[in-house]
């Protein structure tokens, strides 16, 4: 029987080399967040510090089962499993992987640094419960917290895209180019963040958006010359990229702008032809054409919008070319510690 083993990487490039063959949308959070943090401009804008960066892989023989990562101080721990592996993980492999992580982590870090964990709900729930149980046997007083945030993680490929629609072809959607555009979009970003787990300030939003412009990650939709909405992409890996934020100004909602932006950027990064919208660069996307565009959906009421854009969010959805499962449930949970 093949043994399950854990590897703790101190060199980010060695971790990336170990997981590069598993670069898909289900690994986008782990790989893409690490790559973003290695970009000096992006890390500086977000004021990232990496004193406690942790990069761990759990293998069974040569097969990667799970990664467990913390990219920067203040960011959540991320537990991930490749799309080709996740739905085939046996309950025994999940239990063994989680137990190994829970016993190994206290040997390489201060246990109280384990605060919030995000990833597939079955893995997060198993880890949180196992971790709390292990900590309590080691003399810590800890308890599992209720879920903070739930979402679905999905993706689109060339094979899942709908054809270009004339209904969206007249929207002018372009990449942002100037710091002034970041200043205009920043209040929209602050409002969007207020509805999720990552609240930001106006200055924080401006910093993030200015770097996004330099990295060609911010897209704008204008109506009569006014910025009506924006789409922020990121977590750029060799094979994938993520739609991180989609927001339409309240005065411009119910006009199809959100769907137009998602369709536009998805087609652009997947290299679909014709693009079907005005404003796209004629050059190759920054970082190259992707195999998958990843997306997190937190609200059920917008699920149909993303499905119309080609994202595999319906019950039982699978990617037609590979047969890979189209989405999974993700959750953000935490641990609370108290003095005896």
Residue pairs with C-beta under 8 A, 6 or more apart in sequence:
2 60
2 61
2 63
3 60
3 61
4 58
4 59
4 60
4 65
4 93
4 96
4 97
4 100
5 58
5 59
5 60
5 100
6 56
6 57
6 58
6 100
6 101
6 104
7 18
7 56
7 57
7 58
7 59
8 54
8 55
8 56
8 104
8 108
9 15
9 18
9 55
9 56
9 57
10 55
12 34
12 38
12 53
12 55
15 34
15 55
15 57
15 69
16 31
16 34
16 35
18 57
18 64
19 27
19 30
19 31
19 57
19 64
19 67
20 238
22 64
22 82
22 84
22 85
23 31
23 237
23 238
23 239
23 240
24 82
24 83
24 84
24 155
24 239
24 240
24 291
24 292
24 324
25 83
25 153
25 154
25 155
25 240
25 242
25 292
25 293
25 294
26 80
26 81
26 82
26 83
26 86
26 153
26 155
26 328
27 67
27 80
27 81
27 82
27 83
27 240
28 235
28 237
28 240
28 241
28 242
28 292
28 294
29 78
29 80
29 118
29 119
29 153
29 235
29 242
30 67
30 69
30 78
30 80
31 235
31 237
31 240
32 234
32 235
32 236
32 237
32 240
32 241
32 242
32 294
33 69
33 71
33 75
33 78
33 235
34 55
34 69
34 71
35 235
35 236
35 237
36 42
36 43
36 71
36 234
36 235
36 236
37 43
37 48
37 50
37 53
37 71
37 72
39 215
41 211
41 214
41 215
42 211
42 215
43 50
43 72
44 211
45 207
45 208
45 210
45 211
46 72
46 207
46 208
46 211
47 207
48 71
48 72
48 73
48 74
48 75
49 72
49 73
49 74
50 71
50 72
50 73
51 73
52 70
52 73
52 109
52 113
53 70
53 71
53 72
54 68
54 69
54 70
54 77
54 108
54 109
55 67
55 69
56 67
56 68
56 69
56 101
56 104
56 105
57 64
57 66
57 67
58 64
58 65
58 66
58 67
58 68
58 97
58 100
58 101
59 65
60 93
63 85
64 82
64 85
65 81
65 85
65 89
65 93
65 97
66 79
66 80
66 81
66 97
66 101
66 123
67 78
67 79
67 80
67 81
68 77
68 78
68 79
68 101
68 105
69 77
69 78
69 80
70 76
70 77
70 78
70 113
71 78
76 115
76 116
76 117
76 118
76 332
77 114
77 115
77 116
77 117
77 118
78 117
78 118
78 119
79 117
79 118
79 119
79 120
79 123
79 124
79 127
80 119
80 120
81 89
81 120
81 123
83 324
83 325
84 324
86 120
86 325
86 328
87 325
94 122
94 123
94 126
95 126
98 123
98 126
98 127
98 130
99 130
101 127
102 127
102 130
102 131
102 134
103 134
105 111
105 114
105 131
106 134
106 138
111 135
111 138
111 140
112 140
112 337
114 131
114 335
115 334
115 335
116 148
116 332
116 333
116 334
116 335
117 124
117 127
117 128
117 332
117 333
117 334
117 335
118 124
118 149
118 330
118 331
118 332
118 333
119 330
119 331
120 328
120 329
120 330
120 331
121 150
121 328
121 329
121 330
121 331
124 330
124 331
124 332
124 333
125 331
125 333
128 144
128 333
128 334
128 335
129 144
131 142
131 335
132 142
132 143
132 144
132 335
135 142
135 335
135 337
136 142
140 337
141 337
141 338
141 339
141 340
142 335
142 336
142 337
142 338
143 335
143 336
143 338
144 333
144 334
144 335
145 333
145 334
145 335
145 336
146 333
147 331
147 332
147 333
148 197
148 332
148 333
148 334
149 196
149 197
149 298
149 331
149 332
150 298
150 329
150 330
150 331
150 332
151 296
151 297
151 298
151 329
151 330
151 331
152 296
152 297
152 303
152 313
152 327
152 328
152 329
152 330
153 294
153 295
153 296
153 297
153 327
153 328
153 330
154 294
154 295
154 297
154 306
154 311
154 312
154 313
154 317
154 326
154 327
155 240
155 292
155 293
155 294
155 295
155 311
155 312
155 319
155 326
155 327
156 266
156 270
156 292
156 293
156 295
156 309
156 310
156 311
156 312
157 270
157 291
157 292
157 293
157 310
157 319
157 321
158 270
158 271
158 272
159 319
159 320
159 321
160 310
160 311
160 312
160 319
160 320
161 266
161 267
161 270
161 272
161 309
161 310
162 263
162 308
162 309
162 310
163 276
164 263
164 267
164 274
164 275
164 276
164 277
165 263
165 276
167 256
168 256
168 259
168 260
168 263
168 264
168 276
168 277
169 276
169 277
169 278
170 278
171 221
171 256
171 257
171 260
171 261
171 264
171 277
171 278
172 221
172 222
172 278
172 279
173 219
173 220
173 221
173 231
173 260
173 261
173 264
173 265
173 277
173 278
173 279
173 280
174 219
174 220
174 222
174 279
174 280
175 213
175 216
175 218
175 219
175 220
175 279
175 281
176 182
176 185
176 209
176 212
176 213
176 218
176 219
176 220
176 230
177 213
178 213
179 210
179 213
181 209
181 213
181 218
181 220
181 227
182 206
182 209
182 210
182 212
182 213
182 218
183 206
184 227
185 205
185 209
185 218
185 220
185 227
185 230
186 202
186 205
186 206
186 209
187 202
187 205
188 227
188 229
188 230
188 247
188 249
189 200
189 205
189 208
189 209
189 230
189 232
189 245
189 247
190 200
190 201
190 202
190 205
191 247
192 245
192 247
193 199
193 200
193 205
196 298
197 332
200 208
209 218
209 232
212 218
212 232
212 234
215 286
216 285
216 286
217 232
217 233
217 234
217 236
217 286
218 230
218 231
218 232
219 230
219 231
219 232
219 233
219 261
219 264
219 265
220 227
220 229
220 230
221 227
221 228
221 229
221 230
221 231
221 248
221 257
221 260
221 261
222 228
223 252
223 255
223 257
227 249
228 248
228 249
228 251
228 252
228 255
228 257
229 246
229 247
229 248
229 249
229 252
229 257
229 258
229 261
230 245
230 246
230 247
230 261
231 243
231 245
231 246
231 247
231 261
231 262
231 264
231 265
232 243
232 244
232 245
232 246
233 241
233 242
233 243
233 244
233 265
233 269
234 241
234 242
234 244
235 241
235 242
235 244
235 294
236 286
236 287
238 287
238 288
239 290
239 291
239 292
240 290
240 291
240 292
240 293
240 294
241 269
241 285
241 287
241 290
241 293
241 294
242 293
242 294
242 295
242 296
243 262
243 265
243 266
243 293
243 294
243 295
244 296
246 258
246 261
246 262
248 255
248 257
248 258
258 302
258 305
259 305
259 308
259 309
260 277
262 305
262 306
262 309
263 276
263 277
263 309
263 310
264 275
264 276
264 277
264 279
264 280
265 293
266 272
266 293
266 309
266 310
267 275
267 276
267 277
268 275
268 280
268 285
269 285
269 289
269 290
269 293
270 289
270 290
270 291
270 293
271 285
271 289
271 290
295 306
295 311
296 330
297 303
297 306
297 311
297 313
303 313
306 313
307 313
307 314
311 326
311 327
312 318
312 319
312 326
312 327
313 326
313 327
314 326
317 325
317 326
317 327
318 324
318 325
318 326
319 326
